[in-house]
């Protein structure tokens, strides 16, 4: 077992004993930059306990690589790296980095510090057993919760020291390679079962606060998170984010984790936690697009670190919406290591295509030459499969989600979606599954026609044509069609007549 004294680990950051390559991962102009280039996270998040055992996780790495992931999101828990106060064991972290690197994968580390899913179950035993030094939050009725108080300086400082030691260690072992490209600080912060925590310190602070209970909670959590994140960035300044557990419609704070990094609390979070680069939604509800769109705000690039469990047939449509409609930086289904065979096949097809297209996607995002499409779905699961339109260049595109050549009973429109990229002039790329695209002039008379349509694939950012589509495949020049039983991409050149 490798033990690292706390002060020595922190000194690594101060003394700079390990070099850091100039091209650090960063969030810049709404894009994630890795090795000096814009990067899209084609991710998958491990189950909460999967990374606690290197041997247990070992068989999963080849499967993850075969699915064409480029990034694995993996928890790192406080209790494993600091089982004794002030002495650090980074064996679990070293194993993650070594195994990811060996399989050509990047990592996003999830710091399970004071809170994970609101609760404090991943803290070390020496924290759990010392309620005087590390007090618990109280519910309104005075019942102690399995939740550490956000108003305890000793808890905040111990959490920050452990996180800073982790970041200093990452700088030492990965400062030149950048296997780890970003870090999540805490996990789904928020208070339950009330809108705010209670107790002598919290109650006294709220008595002086002029706002609502939930805004009070958000500011308290954001200030705490800022202390942790800032300590980590001083050691090794990787991009950092926080993730929010979404609430069901009509529920009040405390029915969902109150005060977490939710979009209606973005202002207090941004104001009180400037070291956090962006807020990210965890989305397990049917209205994926509605929730994701709320986070597409200036200065807050869209990353979905937890999407509905791996294998969800809607994953492709949701990913196209994130990258195309919202110009997002990443998409990551949860529990990727437990995905079934059909889900793994769908993920592999989706990520293989997106990986090959990454250079053209990130360029189109930066230039505003990309659009994404997926049917609108309500929280109750109602699907609006009406066609959607967008203007790119000199043409208006109408995207339908009902395939004209497939029996209605065999279709699930909510699983259909895609992207259109304008490559300049009359040249476009259409990617997706289960969509049919018609085209008209954006202005002026006449009609838009299909000069040529090539089905193909991308290799290292370059389109390779496999066959020319005409006749039946384009309905005699009437539309571009991507069938619902596959994920594909077609290169389209238009003309006017």
C-alpha positions in Angstrom: 0.0 0.0 0.0 1.3 3.4 -1.0 0.9 6.1 1.6 1.4 9.8 0.9 1.8 12.3 3.7 -0.5 15.2 3.3 2.0 18.0 3.4 4.3 16.2 0.9 1.5 15.7 -1.5 0.5 19.4 -1.3 4.1 20.5 -1.6 4.2 18.8 -5.0 1.8 21.4 -6.3 3.7 24.3 -4.8 7.1 23.2 -5.9 6.0 22.1 -9.3 8.1 18.9 -9.1 6.2 17.4 -12.0 6.1 19.4 -15.3 2.7 20.2 -16.8 2.5 20.4 -20.6 1.6 23.8 -21.9 -1.4 22.5 -23.6 -3.5 21.8 -20.5 -7.1 20.7 -20.9 -9.3 23.8 -20.7 -12.7 25.2 -21.4 -12.4 28.0 -24.0 -15.0 29.8 -26.1 -17.6 27.2 -25.2 -15.5 24.2 -26.2 -13.4 21.7 -24.3 -9.8 21.8 -25.4 -7.6 18.7 -25.1 -4.1 18.6 -26.4 -4.6 22.0 -28.0 -7.7 20.9 -30.1 -11.5 21.0 -29.5 -12.7 17.7 -28.1 -16.0 16.0 -27.7 -16.6 13.6 -24.8 -18.0 10.4 -26.2 -18.4 9.1 -22.7 -19.8 6.5 -20.3 -20.0 6.7 -16.5 -19.1 3.7 -14.5 -21.4 2.4 -11.8 -20.7 4.0 -8.4 -18.7 1.1 -7.0 -17.1 -0.2 -10.1 -13.8 1.8 -9.7 -13.3 0.7 -6.1 -11.6 -2.5 -7.3 -9.0 -2.6 -10.1 -9.4 -6.3 -10.5 -13.2 -6.2 -10.6 -13.1 -3.5 -13.3 -10.3 -5.1 -15.4 -12.6 -7.1 -17.8 -14.6 -4.0 -18.6 -11.8 -2.0 -20.2 -11.7 -3.9 -23.5 -15.5 -3.6 -23.8 -15.4 0.1 -23.2 -12.8 0.5 -25.9 -14.7 -1.7 -28.3 -17.7 0.6 -27.9 -15.5 3.5 -29.2 -15.8 5.6 -26.0 -13.0 8.1 -25.8 -13.7 9.1 -22.1 -14.7 7.1 -19.0 -16.2 8.9 -16.1 -15.0 7.2 -12.9 -15.6 7.9 -9.2 -12.8 8.6 -6.8 -14.0 8.4 -3.2 -12.6 10.3 -0.2 -12.8 7.2 2.0 -10.5 5.2 -0.3 -7.8 7.8 -0.7 -7.6 9.0 2.9 -8.6 6.1 5.2 -6.5 7.6 7.9 -6.5 11.4 8.4 -3.5 13.0 6.7 -2.2 9.9 5.0 -3.2 9.2 1.4 -3.4 6.0 -0.6 -3.6 6.7 -4.3 -3.5 3.1 -5.5 -7.0 3.2 -6.8 -6.3 6.4 -8.7 -3.1 5.1 -10.1 -4.9 1.9 -11.3 -7.6 3.9 -13.1 -5.1 6.1 -14.9 -2.8 3.3 -15.9 -5.6 1.1 -17.2 -7.4 3.9 -19.1 -4.1 4.9 -20.7 -3.3 1.3 -21.6 -6.6 1.2 -23.5 -6.3 4.5 -25.2 -9.0 6.2 -23.1 -9.3 9.5 -21.3 -10.8 9.9 -17.9 -13.1 12.3 -16.1 -12.8 11.8 -12.4 -15.8 12.2 -10.1 -14.8 13.4 -6.6 -17.1 11.7 -4.1 -16.1 13.9 -1.2 -18.5 15.3 1.4 -21.6 14.5 -0.7 -22.7 11.9 -3.2 -26.4 12.1 -4.3 -26.9 14.6 -1.4 -25.7 12.0 1.2 -22.4 11.7 3.0 -21.8 8.0 2.6 -18.4 8.1 0.8 -16.5 10.1 3.5 -13.8 8.3 5.6 -14.7 6.5 8.9 -12.8 9.1 10.9 -15.2 11.7 9.5 -18.3 9.7 10.1 -17.4 8.9 13.7 -16.6 12.4 14.8 -19.9 14.3 14.7 -18.6 17.0 17.0 -15.8 18.0 14.6 -17.8 17.2 11.5 -21.4 17.9 12.4 -24.4 16.5 10.6 -27.1 18.7 9.1 -30.5 18.6 10.9 -33.9 18.4 9.3 -36.6 20.9 10.3 -37.8 18.6 13.1 -34.2 18.4 14.5 -33.5 14.9 13.2 -29.8 14.4 12.2 -29.3 13.4 8.6 -26.7 11.3 6.9 -25.6 14.6 5.4 -22.6 16.6 6.5 -23.3 20.3 7.3 -22.2 22.8 4.7 -21.6 25.3 7.5 -18.8 23.4 9.2 -15.3 24.8 8.5 -13.5 21.7 9.6 -15.5 19.6 7.1 -14.9 22.0 4.3 -11.2 22.3 5.0 -10.6 18.5 5.4 -12.5 17.9 2.1 -10.5 20.6 0.4 -7.2 19.2 1.7 -8.0 15.7 0.4 -9.1 17.1 -3.0 -6.0 19.2 -3.3 -3.8 16.2 -2.5 -5.6 14.2 -5.2 -5.0 17.0 -7.8 -1.4 17.3 -6.8 -1.0 13.6 -7.3 -2.6 13.8 -10.7 -0.2 16.5 -11.7 2.7 14.3 -10.7 1.5 11.1 -12.5 -0.4 12.7 -15.4 0.8 16.2 -15.8 2.4 15.6 -19.2 0.0 13.0 -20.6 -3.4 14.3 -19.6 -5.2 11.1 -19.4 -7.5 12.9 -16.9 -9.1 15.7 -18.8 -11.7 17.1 -16.3 -12.9 16.6 -12.8 -16.4 16.7 -11.2 -16.4 18.3 -7.7 -18.7 16.4 -5.3 -21.7 14.6 -6.8 -25.4 15.7 -7.1 -25.1 18.2 -4.2 -28.5 19.2 -2.7 -30.3 19.0 0.6 -33.0 16.6 1.6 -35.7 16.4 3.0 -36.2 20.1 3.4 -35.3 23.2 1.4 -32.4 24.0 3.7 -30.4 22.4 6.5 -31.1 23.2 10.1 -29.0 23.5 13.2 -27.6 26.3 15.3 -25.2 27.6 12.8 -27.4 27.2 9.7 -30.4 28.7 11.5 -28.5 31.7 12.6 -27.1 32.3 9.1 -30.6 32.0 7.6 -32.0 34.5 10.1 -29.7 37.1 8.5 -30.4 36.0 4.9 -32.8 38.1 2.8 -33.7 35.4 0.2 -35.5 32.1 -0.1 -34.6 28.9 1.7 -33.4 27.2 -1.5 -31.3 30.2 -2.6 -29.7 30.2 0.8 -28.9 26.5 0.4 -27.5 27.1 -3.1 -25.2 29.8 -1.9 -24.0 27.7 1.0 -23.2 24.7 -1.2 -21.6 26.9 -3.8 -19.3 28.6 -1.3 -18.3 25.2 0.1 -17.7 23.8 -3.4 -15.6 26.8 -4.3 -13.3 26.2 -1.4 -12.8 22.6 -2.5 -12.4 23.4 -6.2 -10.1 26.4 -5.7 -7.8 24.3 -3.5 -7.7 21.6 -6.3 -7.1 24.1 -9.1 -4.2 25.6 -7.1 -2.6 22.1 -7.2 -3.5 21.3 -10.8 -5.9 23.4 -12.8 -7.9 20.9 -14.8 -11.5 21.9 -16.0 -14.0 21.3 -13.2 -17.8 21.1 -13.1 -20.7 20.2 -10.8 -23.6 18.0 -11.7 -27.2 18.5 -10.8 -30.0 16.0 -10.0 -33.1 17.2 -11.7 -36.5 17.6 -9.9 -39.8 16.3 -11.1 -42.3 19.0 -12.3 -44.4 20.5 -9.5 -42.2 19.3 -6.7 -40.9 21.6 -4.0 -37.3 22.0 -2.8 -36.5 19.1 -0.5 -38.6 16.7 -2.6 -35.6 17.0 -4.9 -32.1 17.8 -3.7 -32.6 21.5 -2.8 -29.9 24.1 -3.6 -28.0 21.9 -6.0 -26.5 23.1 -9.3 -29.8 23.4 -11.1 -30.3 25.8 -13.9 -32.8 28.0 -11.9 -30.0 28.4 -9.3 -27.3 29.2 -11.9 -26.8 32.8 -10.7 -25.9 32.0 -7.1 -23.8 29.1 -8.2 -21.8 31.1 -10.7 -21.4 34.0 -8.3 -20.2 31.9 -5.4 -18.2 29.2 -7.2 -16.1 30.9 -9.8 -13.6 28.1 -10.0 -16.3 25.8 -11.4 -16.2 26.0 -15.2 -19.8 24.9 -15.8 -22.9 23.3 -14.4 -24.1 20.0 -15.9 -27.4 18.2 -15.8 -27.9 14.6 -15.0 -30.9 13.5 -17.0 -32.9 10.4 -16.3 -36.4 11.8 -17.2 -38.0 11.4 -20.7 -37.9 15.2 -21.4 -34.2 15.0 -22.1 -34.1 17.8 -24.7 -36.1 20.2 -22.6 -33.8 19.8 -19.6 -30.5 19.9 -21.7 -31.6 23.0 -23.5 -32.1 24.9 -20.2 -28.3 24.6 -19.6 -27.3 25.9 -23.0 -26.6 29.4 -21.6 -23.8 31.9 -22.3 -20.6 30.7 -20.4 -22.1 27.3 -19.7 -21.2 24.7 -22.3 -23.6 21.7 -22.3 -22.2 18.4 -21.0 -24.5 15.6 -19.9 -22.3 13.5 -17.6 -25.2 11.1 -16.7 -27.8 10.2 -19.2 -30.4 7.5 -18.7 -28.8 4.2 -18.1 -26.5 2.8 -20.8 -28.4 0.9 -23.4 -31.3 3.4 -23.6 -32.5 3.2 -27.3 -32.9 7.0 -27.3 -29.2 7.6 -26.6 -28.3 8.3 -30.2 -31.1 10.8 -30.7 -30.1 12.5 -27.4 -26.5 12.7 -28.4 -27.3 14.2 -31.8 -29.4 16.8 -30.0 -26.6 17.7 -27.5 -23.8 18.0 -30.1 -25.9 19.4 -33.0 -28.7 21.5 -31.5 -26.9 22.7 -28.3 -23.3 22.6 -29.6 -22.4 20.6 -26.5 -19.1 19.2 -25.4 -20.1 15.8 -24.2 -22.6 13.0 -23.7 -22.3 10.1 -21.2 -24.8 7.4 -20.3 -24.7 6.0 -16.8 -23.6 2.5 -15.8 -21.7 2.0 -19.0 -19.9 -1.1 -17.6 -23.2 -3.0 -17.2 -24.6 -2.3 -20.7 -26.2 -5.3 -22.5 -25.1 -6.6 -25.8 -27.7 -4.7 -28.0 -27.0 -1.5 -26.1 -23.2 -2.0 -26.6 -23.7 -2.4 -30.3 -25.8 0.7 -30.6 -23.3 2.7 -28.6 -20.4 1.4 -30.7 -22.1 2.4 -34.0 -22.9 5.9 -32.6 -19.5 6.6 -31.1 -17.6 5.2 -34.0 -19.3 7.6 -36.4 -19.1 10.6 -34.0 -15.4 9.9 -33.3 -14.6 10.0 -37.0 -16.6 13.1 -37.5 -15.2 15.0 -34.5 -13.0 17.4 -36.4 -15.8 18.5 -38.7 -18.3 18.7 -35.8 -16.2 20.9 -33.6 -15.4 23.2 -36.5 -19.1 23.4 -37.5 -20.0 24.2 -33.8 -17.5 27.0 -33.7 -18.7 28.4 -36.9 -22.4 28.1 -36.1 -22.9 25.7 -39.1 -24.5 22.8 -37.3 -28.1 21.8 -36.3 -29.4 18.8 -34.4 -32.8 17.2 -34.3 -34.7 14.9 -32.0 -38.5 14.7 -31.4 -39.7 16.7 -28.4 -40.7 14.5 -25.5 -42.6 15.6 -22.4 -41.9 14.5 -18.9 -45.0 12.2 -19.2 -43.5 10.6 -22.3 -45.7 12.2 -24.9 -43.7 12.4 -28.2 -44.1 15.3 -30.7 -42.8 13.8 -33.9 -43.8 16.8 -36.0 -41.1 17.7 -38.6 -38.6 20.4 -37.6 -36.9 23.0 -39.9 -33.7 24.9 -39.9 -31.9 27.2 -42.4 -28.3 26.6 -43.1 -26.6 28.5 -45.9 -28.9 29.1 -48.8 -31.3 26.2 -48.0 -34.1 25.3 -45.6 -34.1 21.8 -44.3 -37.2 20.0 -43.0 -36.4 16.9 -40.9 -39.1 14.3 -40.4 -39.0 11.5 -37.8 -41.4 9.1 -39.4 -39.7 6.9 -41.9 -41.8 6.7 -45.1 -40.6 3.2 -46.0 -41.0 1.5 -42.6 -44.3 0.2 -41.2 -45.7 2.6 -38.5 -46.0 -0.3 -36.0 -42.2 -1.0 -36.4 -41.1 2.6 -35.6 -40.4 4.4 -32.3 -40.0 8.1 -33.4 -38.5 9.1 -30.0 -35.4 7.0 -31.0 -34.9 8.9 -34.3 -32.7 11.9 -34.6 -29.7 13.4 -36.4 -27.5 16.4 -37.4 -27.0 18.5 -40.4 -23.6 20.2 -40.9 -23.0 22.9 -43.5 -19.6 22.4 -45.1 -19.8 25.6 -47.2 -21.4 26.4 -50.5 -24.0 23.8 -51.4 -22.2 20.9 -49.6 -23.7 19.4 -46.4 -23.4 16.3 -44.2 -26.5 14.6 -42.9 -26.0 12.1 -40.0 -28.4 10.2 -37.9 -31.0 7.5 -37.7 -34.6 7.3 -38.7 -34.8 10.8 -40.3 -35.9 11.9 -43.7 -34.8 15.3 -45.0 -36.3 17.5 -47.6 -34.8 20.8 -48.9 -36.1 24.1 -50.3 -34.4 27.4 -51.1 -34.0 29.8 -48.2 -35.0 32.7 -50.4 -35.9 33.4 -54.0 -37.8 31.2 -56.4 -37.2 27.8 -57.8 -36.4 24.6 -56.0 -33.5 22.9 -54.3 -32.4 19.6 -55.8 -30.0 16.8 -54.9 -27.0 17.0 -57.3 -25.4 14.0 -55.6 -25.8 12.0 -52.4 -23.0 9.7 -51.2 -23.3 7.3 -48.3 -20.0 6.8 -46.5 -18.1 6.9 -43.3 -15.4 9.0 -41.7 -11.8 8.0 -41.1 -9.6 10.4 -39.2 -11.9 13.3 -40.0 -12.1 12.6 -43.7 -15.3 11.4 -45.5 -14.9 8.2 -47.4 -17.6 7.6 -50.0 -18.9 4.0 -50.1 -21.7 4.3 -52.7 -23.6 6.9 -54.6 -27.3 7.0 -53.7 -29.9 7.9 -56.3 -33.2 6.5 -57.6 -35.0 4.6 -54.9 -32.5 5.6 -52.1 -33.4 9.3 -52.6 -37.0 8.6 -53.8 -36.0 9.9 -57.2 -34.3 13.0 -55.9 -37.1 13.9 -53.4 -35.3 13.5 -50.1 -32.3 12.3 -48.1 -33.1 9.3 -46.0 -31.3 7.7 -43.1 -33.1 4.4 -42.2 -34.1 3.7 -38.7 -32.3 0.4 -38.4 -28.8 1.9 -38.6 -26.7 5.0 -37.8 -25.2 6.6 -40.8 -23.8 9.6 -42.5 -24.3 10.9 -46.1 -22.6 13.7 -48.0 -25.0 15.9 -49.9 -24.4 18.4 -52.7 -27.4 20.6 -53.6 -28.3 22.7 -56.6 -31.1 25.1 -57.6 -33.4 24.7 -60.5 
